[in-house]
């Protein structure tokens, strides 16, 4: 415990207000409610000044939709401030009353007891690039939905295309379609334009990502992860933008648990019962790794797409990537031979892939 800290402060932060509670250090007294202020750094620091100097306070608030502006502003003013993972805040099952006051008091009490788990606050540039990555992911989801709407419309009209869709041949097929009813033709044109605009948006964001990544401090880590089979530029930059510096995970099991790729467990006495994946933590990276795991169903090899990504990488890193490919390809075939469903196999491979990502990530020194 920091001897300088006099009060542990819990903030319940909302768009328009901040509820403040505090617990005195080295005391068993119940936390007290200081009051509520408008959502304003000036108003908040004025209220906190009633408790003491910035160096005498340790402040926490839960992560939420308001981002990291508040924690950065408080840190810039000298307050020791952490953002807490809401899923890790212990709440009594019998407590059915929830108010801003109670939430702030709970945070202050648990903070004094050292029972809160802080999350990593990204640097502004890292957060900006992560937002760009998520924007591209949203655009890709919009494109998938636009394509599905067009396919559903054509299916209703009996105009399904049997070949490979969305390529040049498919575009030529769409250009030949005619409809007797003008309303159908208008609907078809709108659906097709939606697909085209969504495709162009994804292409713009792909270019923007590559442009911004060229000067990003984590670019060497992205390039290092691209030595792994199934992880190309978009996958690599998504993983790094979401996870940041992998040195913050002491053990690969910590990374696996953070991504929700470990099985749940409900054991008692001498009985051990494991269930489905916990699926806690970052779902963006979990999806990327599940998709990457599917690439290990083939025989290990360095193909045309992988070979350029290995150029200029240290020997140790290339050897680690090859070791991962040999092991995971063999394990994929072995699990399938046991009759496991391919979804379970991909989850198992993704979990092991985490270990190799952790290993390679620890080899890269971030400036």
Residue pairs with C-beta under 8 A, 6 or more apart in sequence:
1 25
1 26
1 114
2 58
2 80
4 55
4 56
5 25
5 56
5 57
5 58
5 80
6 24
6 25
6 51
6 52
6 56
6 57
7 22
7 23
7 24
7 25
7 51
7 52
7 56
7 57
7 58
8 22
8 23
8 25
8 57
8 58
8 60
8 108
8 111
8 112
9 20
9 21
9 22
9 48
9 51
9 57
9 58
9 59
9 60
9 108
9 111
10 20
10 21
10 22
10 23
10 31
10 59
10 60
10 61
10 103
10 104
10 105
10 106
10 107
10 108
10 109
10 110
10 111
11 18
11 19
11 20
11 44
11 59
11 60
11 61
11 70
11 104
11 107
12 18
12 19
12 21
12 61
12 62
12 100
12 101
12 103
12 104
12 107
13 39
13 61
13 62
13 64
13 66
13 70
14 39
14 100
15 39
15 66
16 38
16 39
17 36
17 37
17 38
17 39
17 100
18 36
18 37
18 38
18 39
18 43
18 44
18 61
19 33
19 35
19 36
19 100
19 101
19 103
19 104
20 33
20 34
20 35
20 36
20 37
20 44
20 47
20 48
20 104
21 31
21 32
21 33
21 34
21 101
21 104
21 105
21 107
21 108
22 31
22 32
22 34
22 51
22 57
22 108
23 29
23 30
23 31
23 32
23 108
23 109
23 111
23 112
25 112
30 105
30 109
31 105
31 108
31 109
31 112
32 105
33 101
33 104
33 105
34 47
34 50
34 51
35 47
36 100
37 43
37 44
37 46
37 47
39 66
41 70
41 73
41 74
41 77
44 70
44 74
45 74
45 77
45 79
48 54
48 57
48 59
48 79
51 57
53 78
54 77
54 78
54 79
54 80
55 78
55 80
57 79
57 80
58 80
58 81
58 82
58 111
59 74
59 79
59 80
59 81
59 82
60 81
60 82
60 83
60 84
60 107
60 111
60 116
60 118
61 70
61 71
61 81
61 83
61 84
61 107
62 83
62 84
62 85
62 86
62 89
62 103
62 107
63 83
63 84
63 85
63 86
63 119
64 86
67 127
68 83
68 121
68 122
68 127
70 81
71 81
71 82
71 83
71 121
72 121
72 124
74 81
75 81
82 116
82 118
83 118
83 119
83 121
84 107
84 116
84 117
84 118
84 119
85 117
85 118
85 119
87 280
88 116
88 117
89 106
89 107
89 110
89 116
90 110
90 115
91 106
95 102
107 116
110 116
120 244
120 248
122 130
122 244
125 216
125 217
126 217
126 218
126 241
126 244
129 209
129 212
129 213
129 216
129 237
129 241
130 241
130 242
132 205
132 208
132 209
132 212
133 209
133 237
133 238
133 241
133 242
134 284
135 205
136 202
136 205
136 206
136 209
136 234
137 238
137 284
139 198
139 201
139 202
139 205
140 202
142 198
142 201
143 195
143 198
143 199
143 201
143 202
146 191
146 194
146 195
146 198
147 165
147 166
147 195
149 191
149 194
150 188
150 191
150 192
150 194
150 195
151 160
151 165
153 187
153 188
153 191
154 160
154 161
154 177
154 188
157 179
157 184
159 177
161 170
161 173
161 174
163 169
163 170
163 173
164 170
174 192
177 188
178 185
179 185
179 188
206 234
209 233
209 234
209 237
210 233
213 219
213 222
213 233
213 237
216 222
217 366
217 367
218 240
218 241
218 244
218 245
218 366
220 364
220 366
221 240
221 245
221 246
221 361
221 364
221 366
222 233
222 236
222 237
222 239
222 240
223 236
223 309
223 313
224 313
224 317
224 360
224 361
224 363
224 364
225 231
225 235
225 236
225 239
225 240
225 357
225 360
225 361
226 232
226 233
226 236
226 309
227 306
227 309
227 310
227 313
227 317
227 318
227 320
227 321
227 360
228 292
228 321
228 324
228 325
228 353
228 356
228 357
228 360
229 292
229 295
229 296
229 306
229 321
229 324
229 325
229 328
230 291
230 292
230 293
230 294
230 295
230 296
230 353
231 239
231 288
231 292
232 305
232 309
235 288
235 291
235 292
238 284
238 285
238 288
239 285
239 288
239 289
239 357
242 282
242 284
242 285
243 255
243 282
243 285
245 361
245 366
246 255
246 357
246 358
246 361
246 362
246 364
247 361
247 362
247 366
249 255
249 258
249 358
251 358
252 354
252 355
252 358
252 359
253 262
255 354
255 355
255 357
255 358
256 262
256 351
256 354
256 355
257 278
257 280
257 281
258 280
258 281
258 282
259 281
259 282
259 285
259 286
259 289
259 354
260 277
260 278
260 279
260 280
260 281
260 282
260 283
260 286
261 277
261 286
261 289
261 347
261 350
261 351
261 354
262 277
262 278
262 351
263 274
263 275
263 276
263 277
263 278
264 274
264 275
264 276
264 277
264 278
265 272
265 273
265 274
265 275
266 273
266 275
267 273
267 274
277 347
279 286
286 350
289 350
289 353
289 354
289 357
290 346
290 347
290 350
292 350
292 353
293 328
293 332
293 345
293 346
293 347
293 349
293 350
293 353
294 346
296 325
296 328
296 329
296 331
296 332
296 349
297 329
297 332
297 333
297 336
298 329
299 329
300 322
300 325
300 326
300 329
300 330
302 310
302 322
310 318
310 321
314 363
316 363
317 360
317 363
320 356
320 359
320 360
320 363
321 356
321 360
323 356
324 353
324 356
327 352
328 349
328 352
328 353
328 356
331 348
331 349
331 352
332 345
332 349
335 344
335 345
335 348
335 349
336 342
336 345
340 348
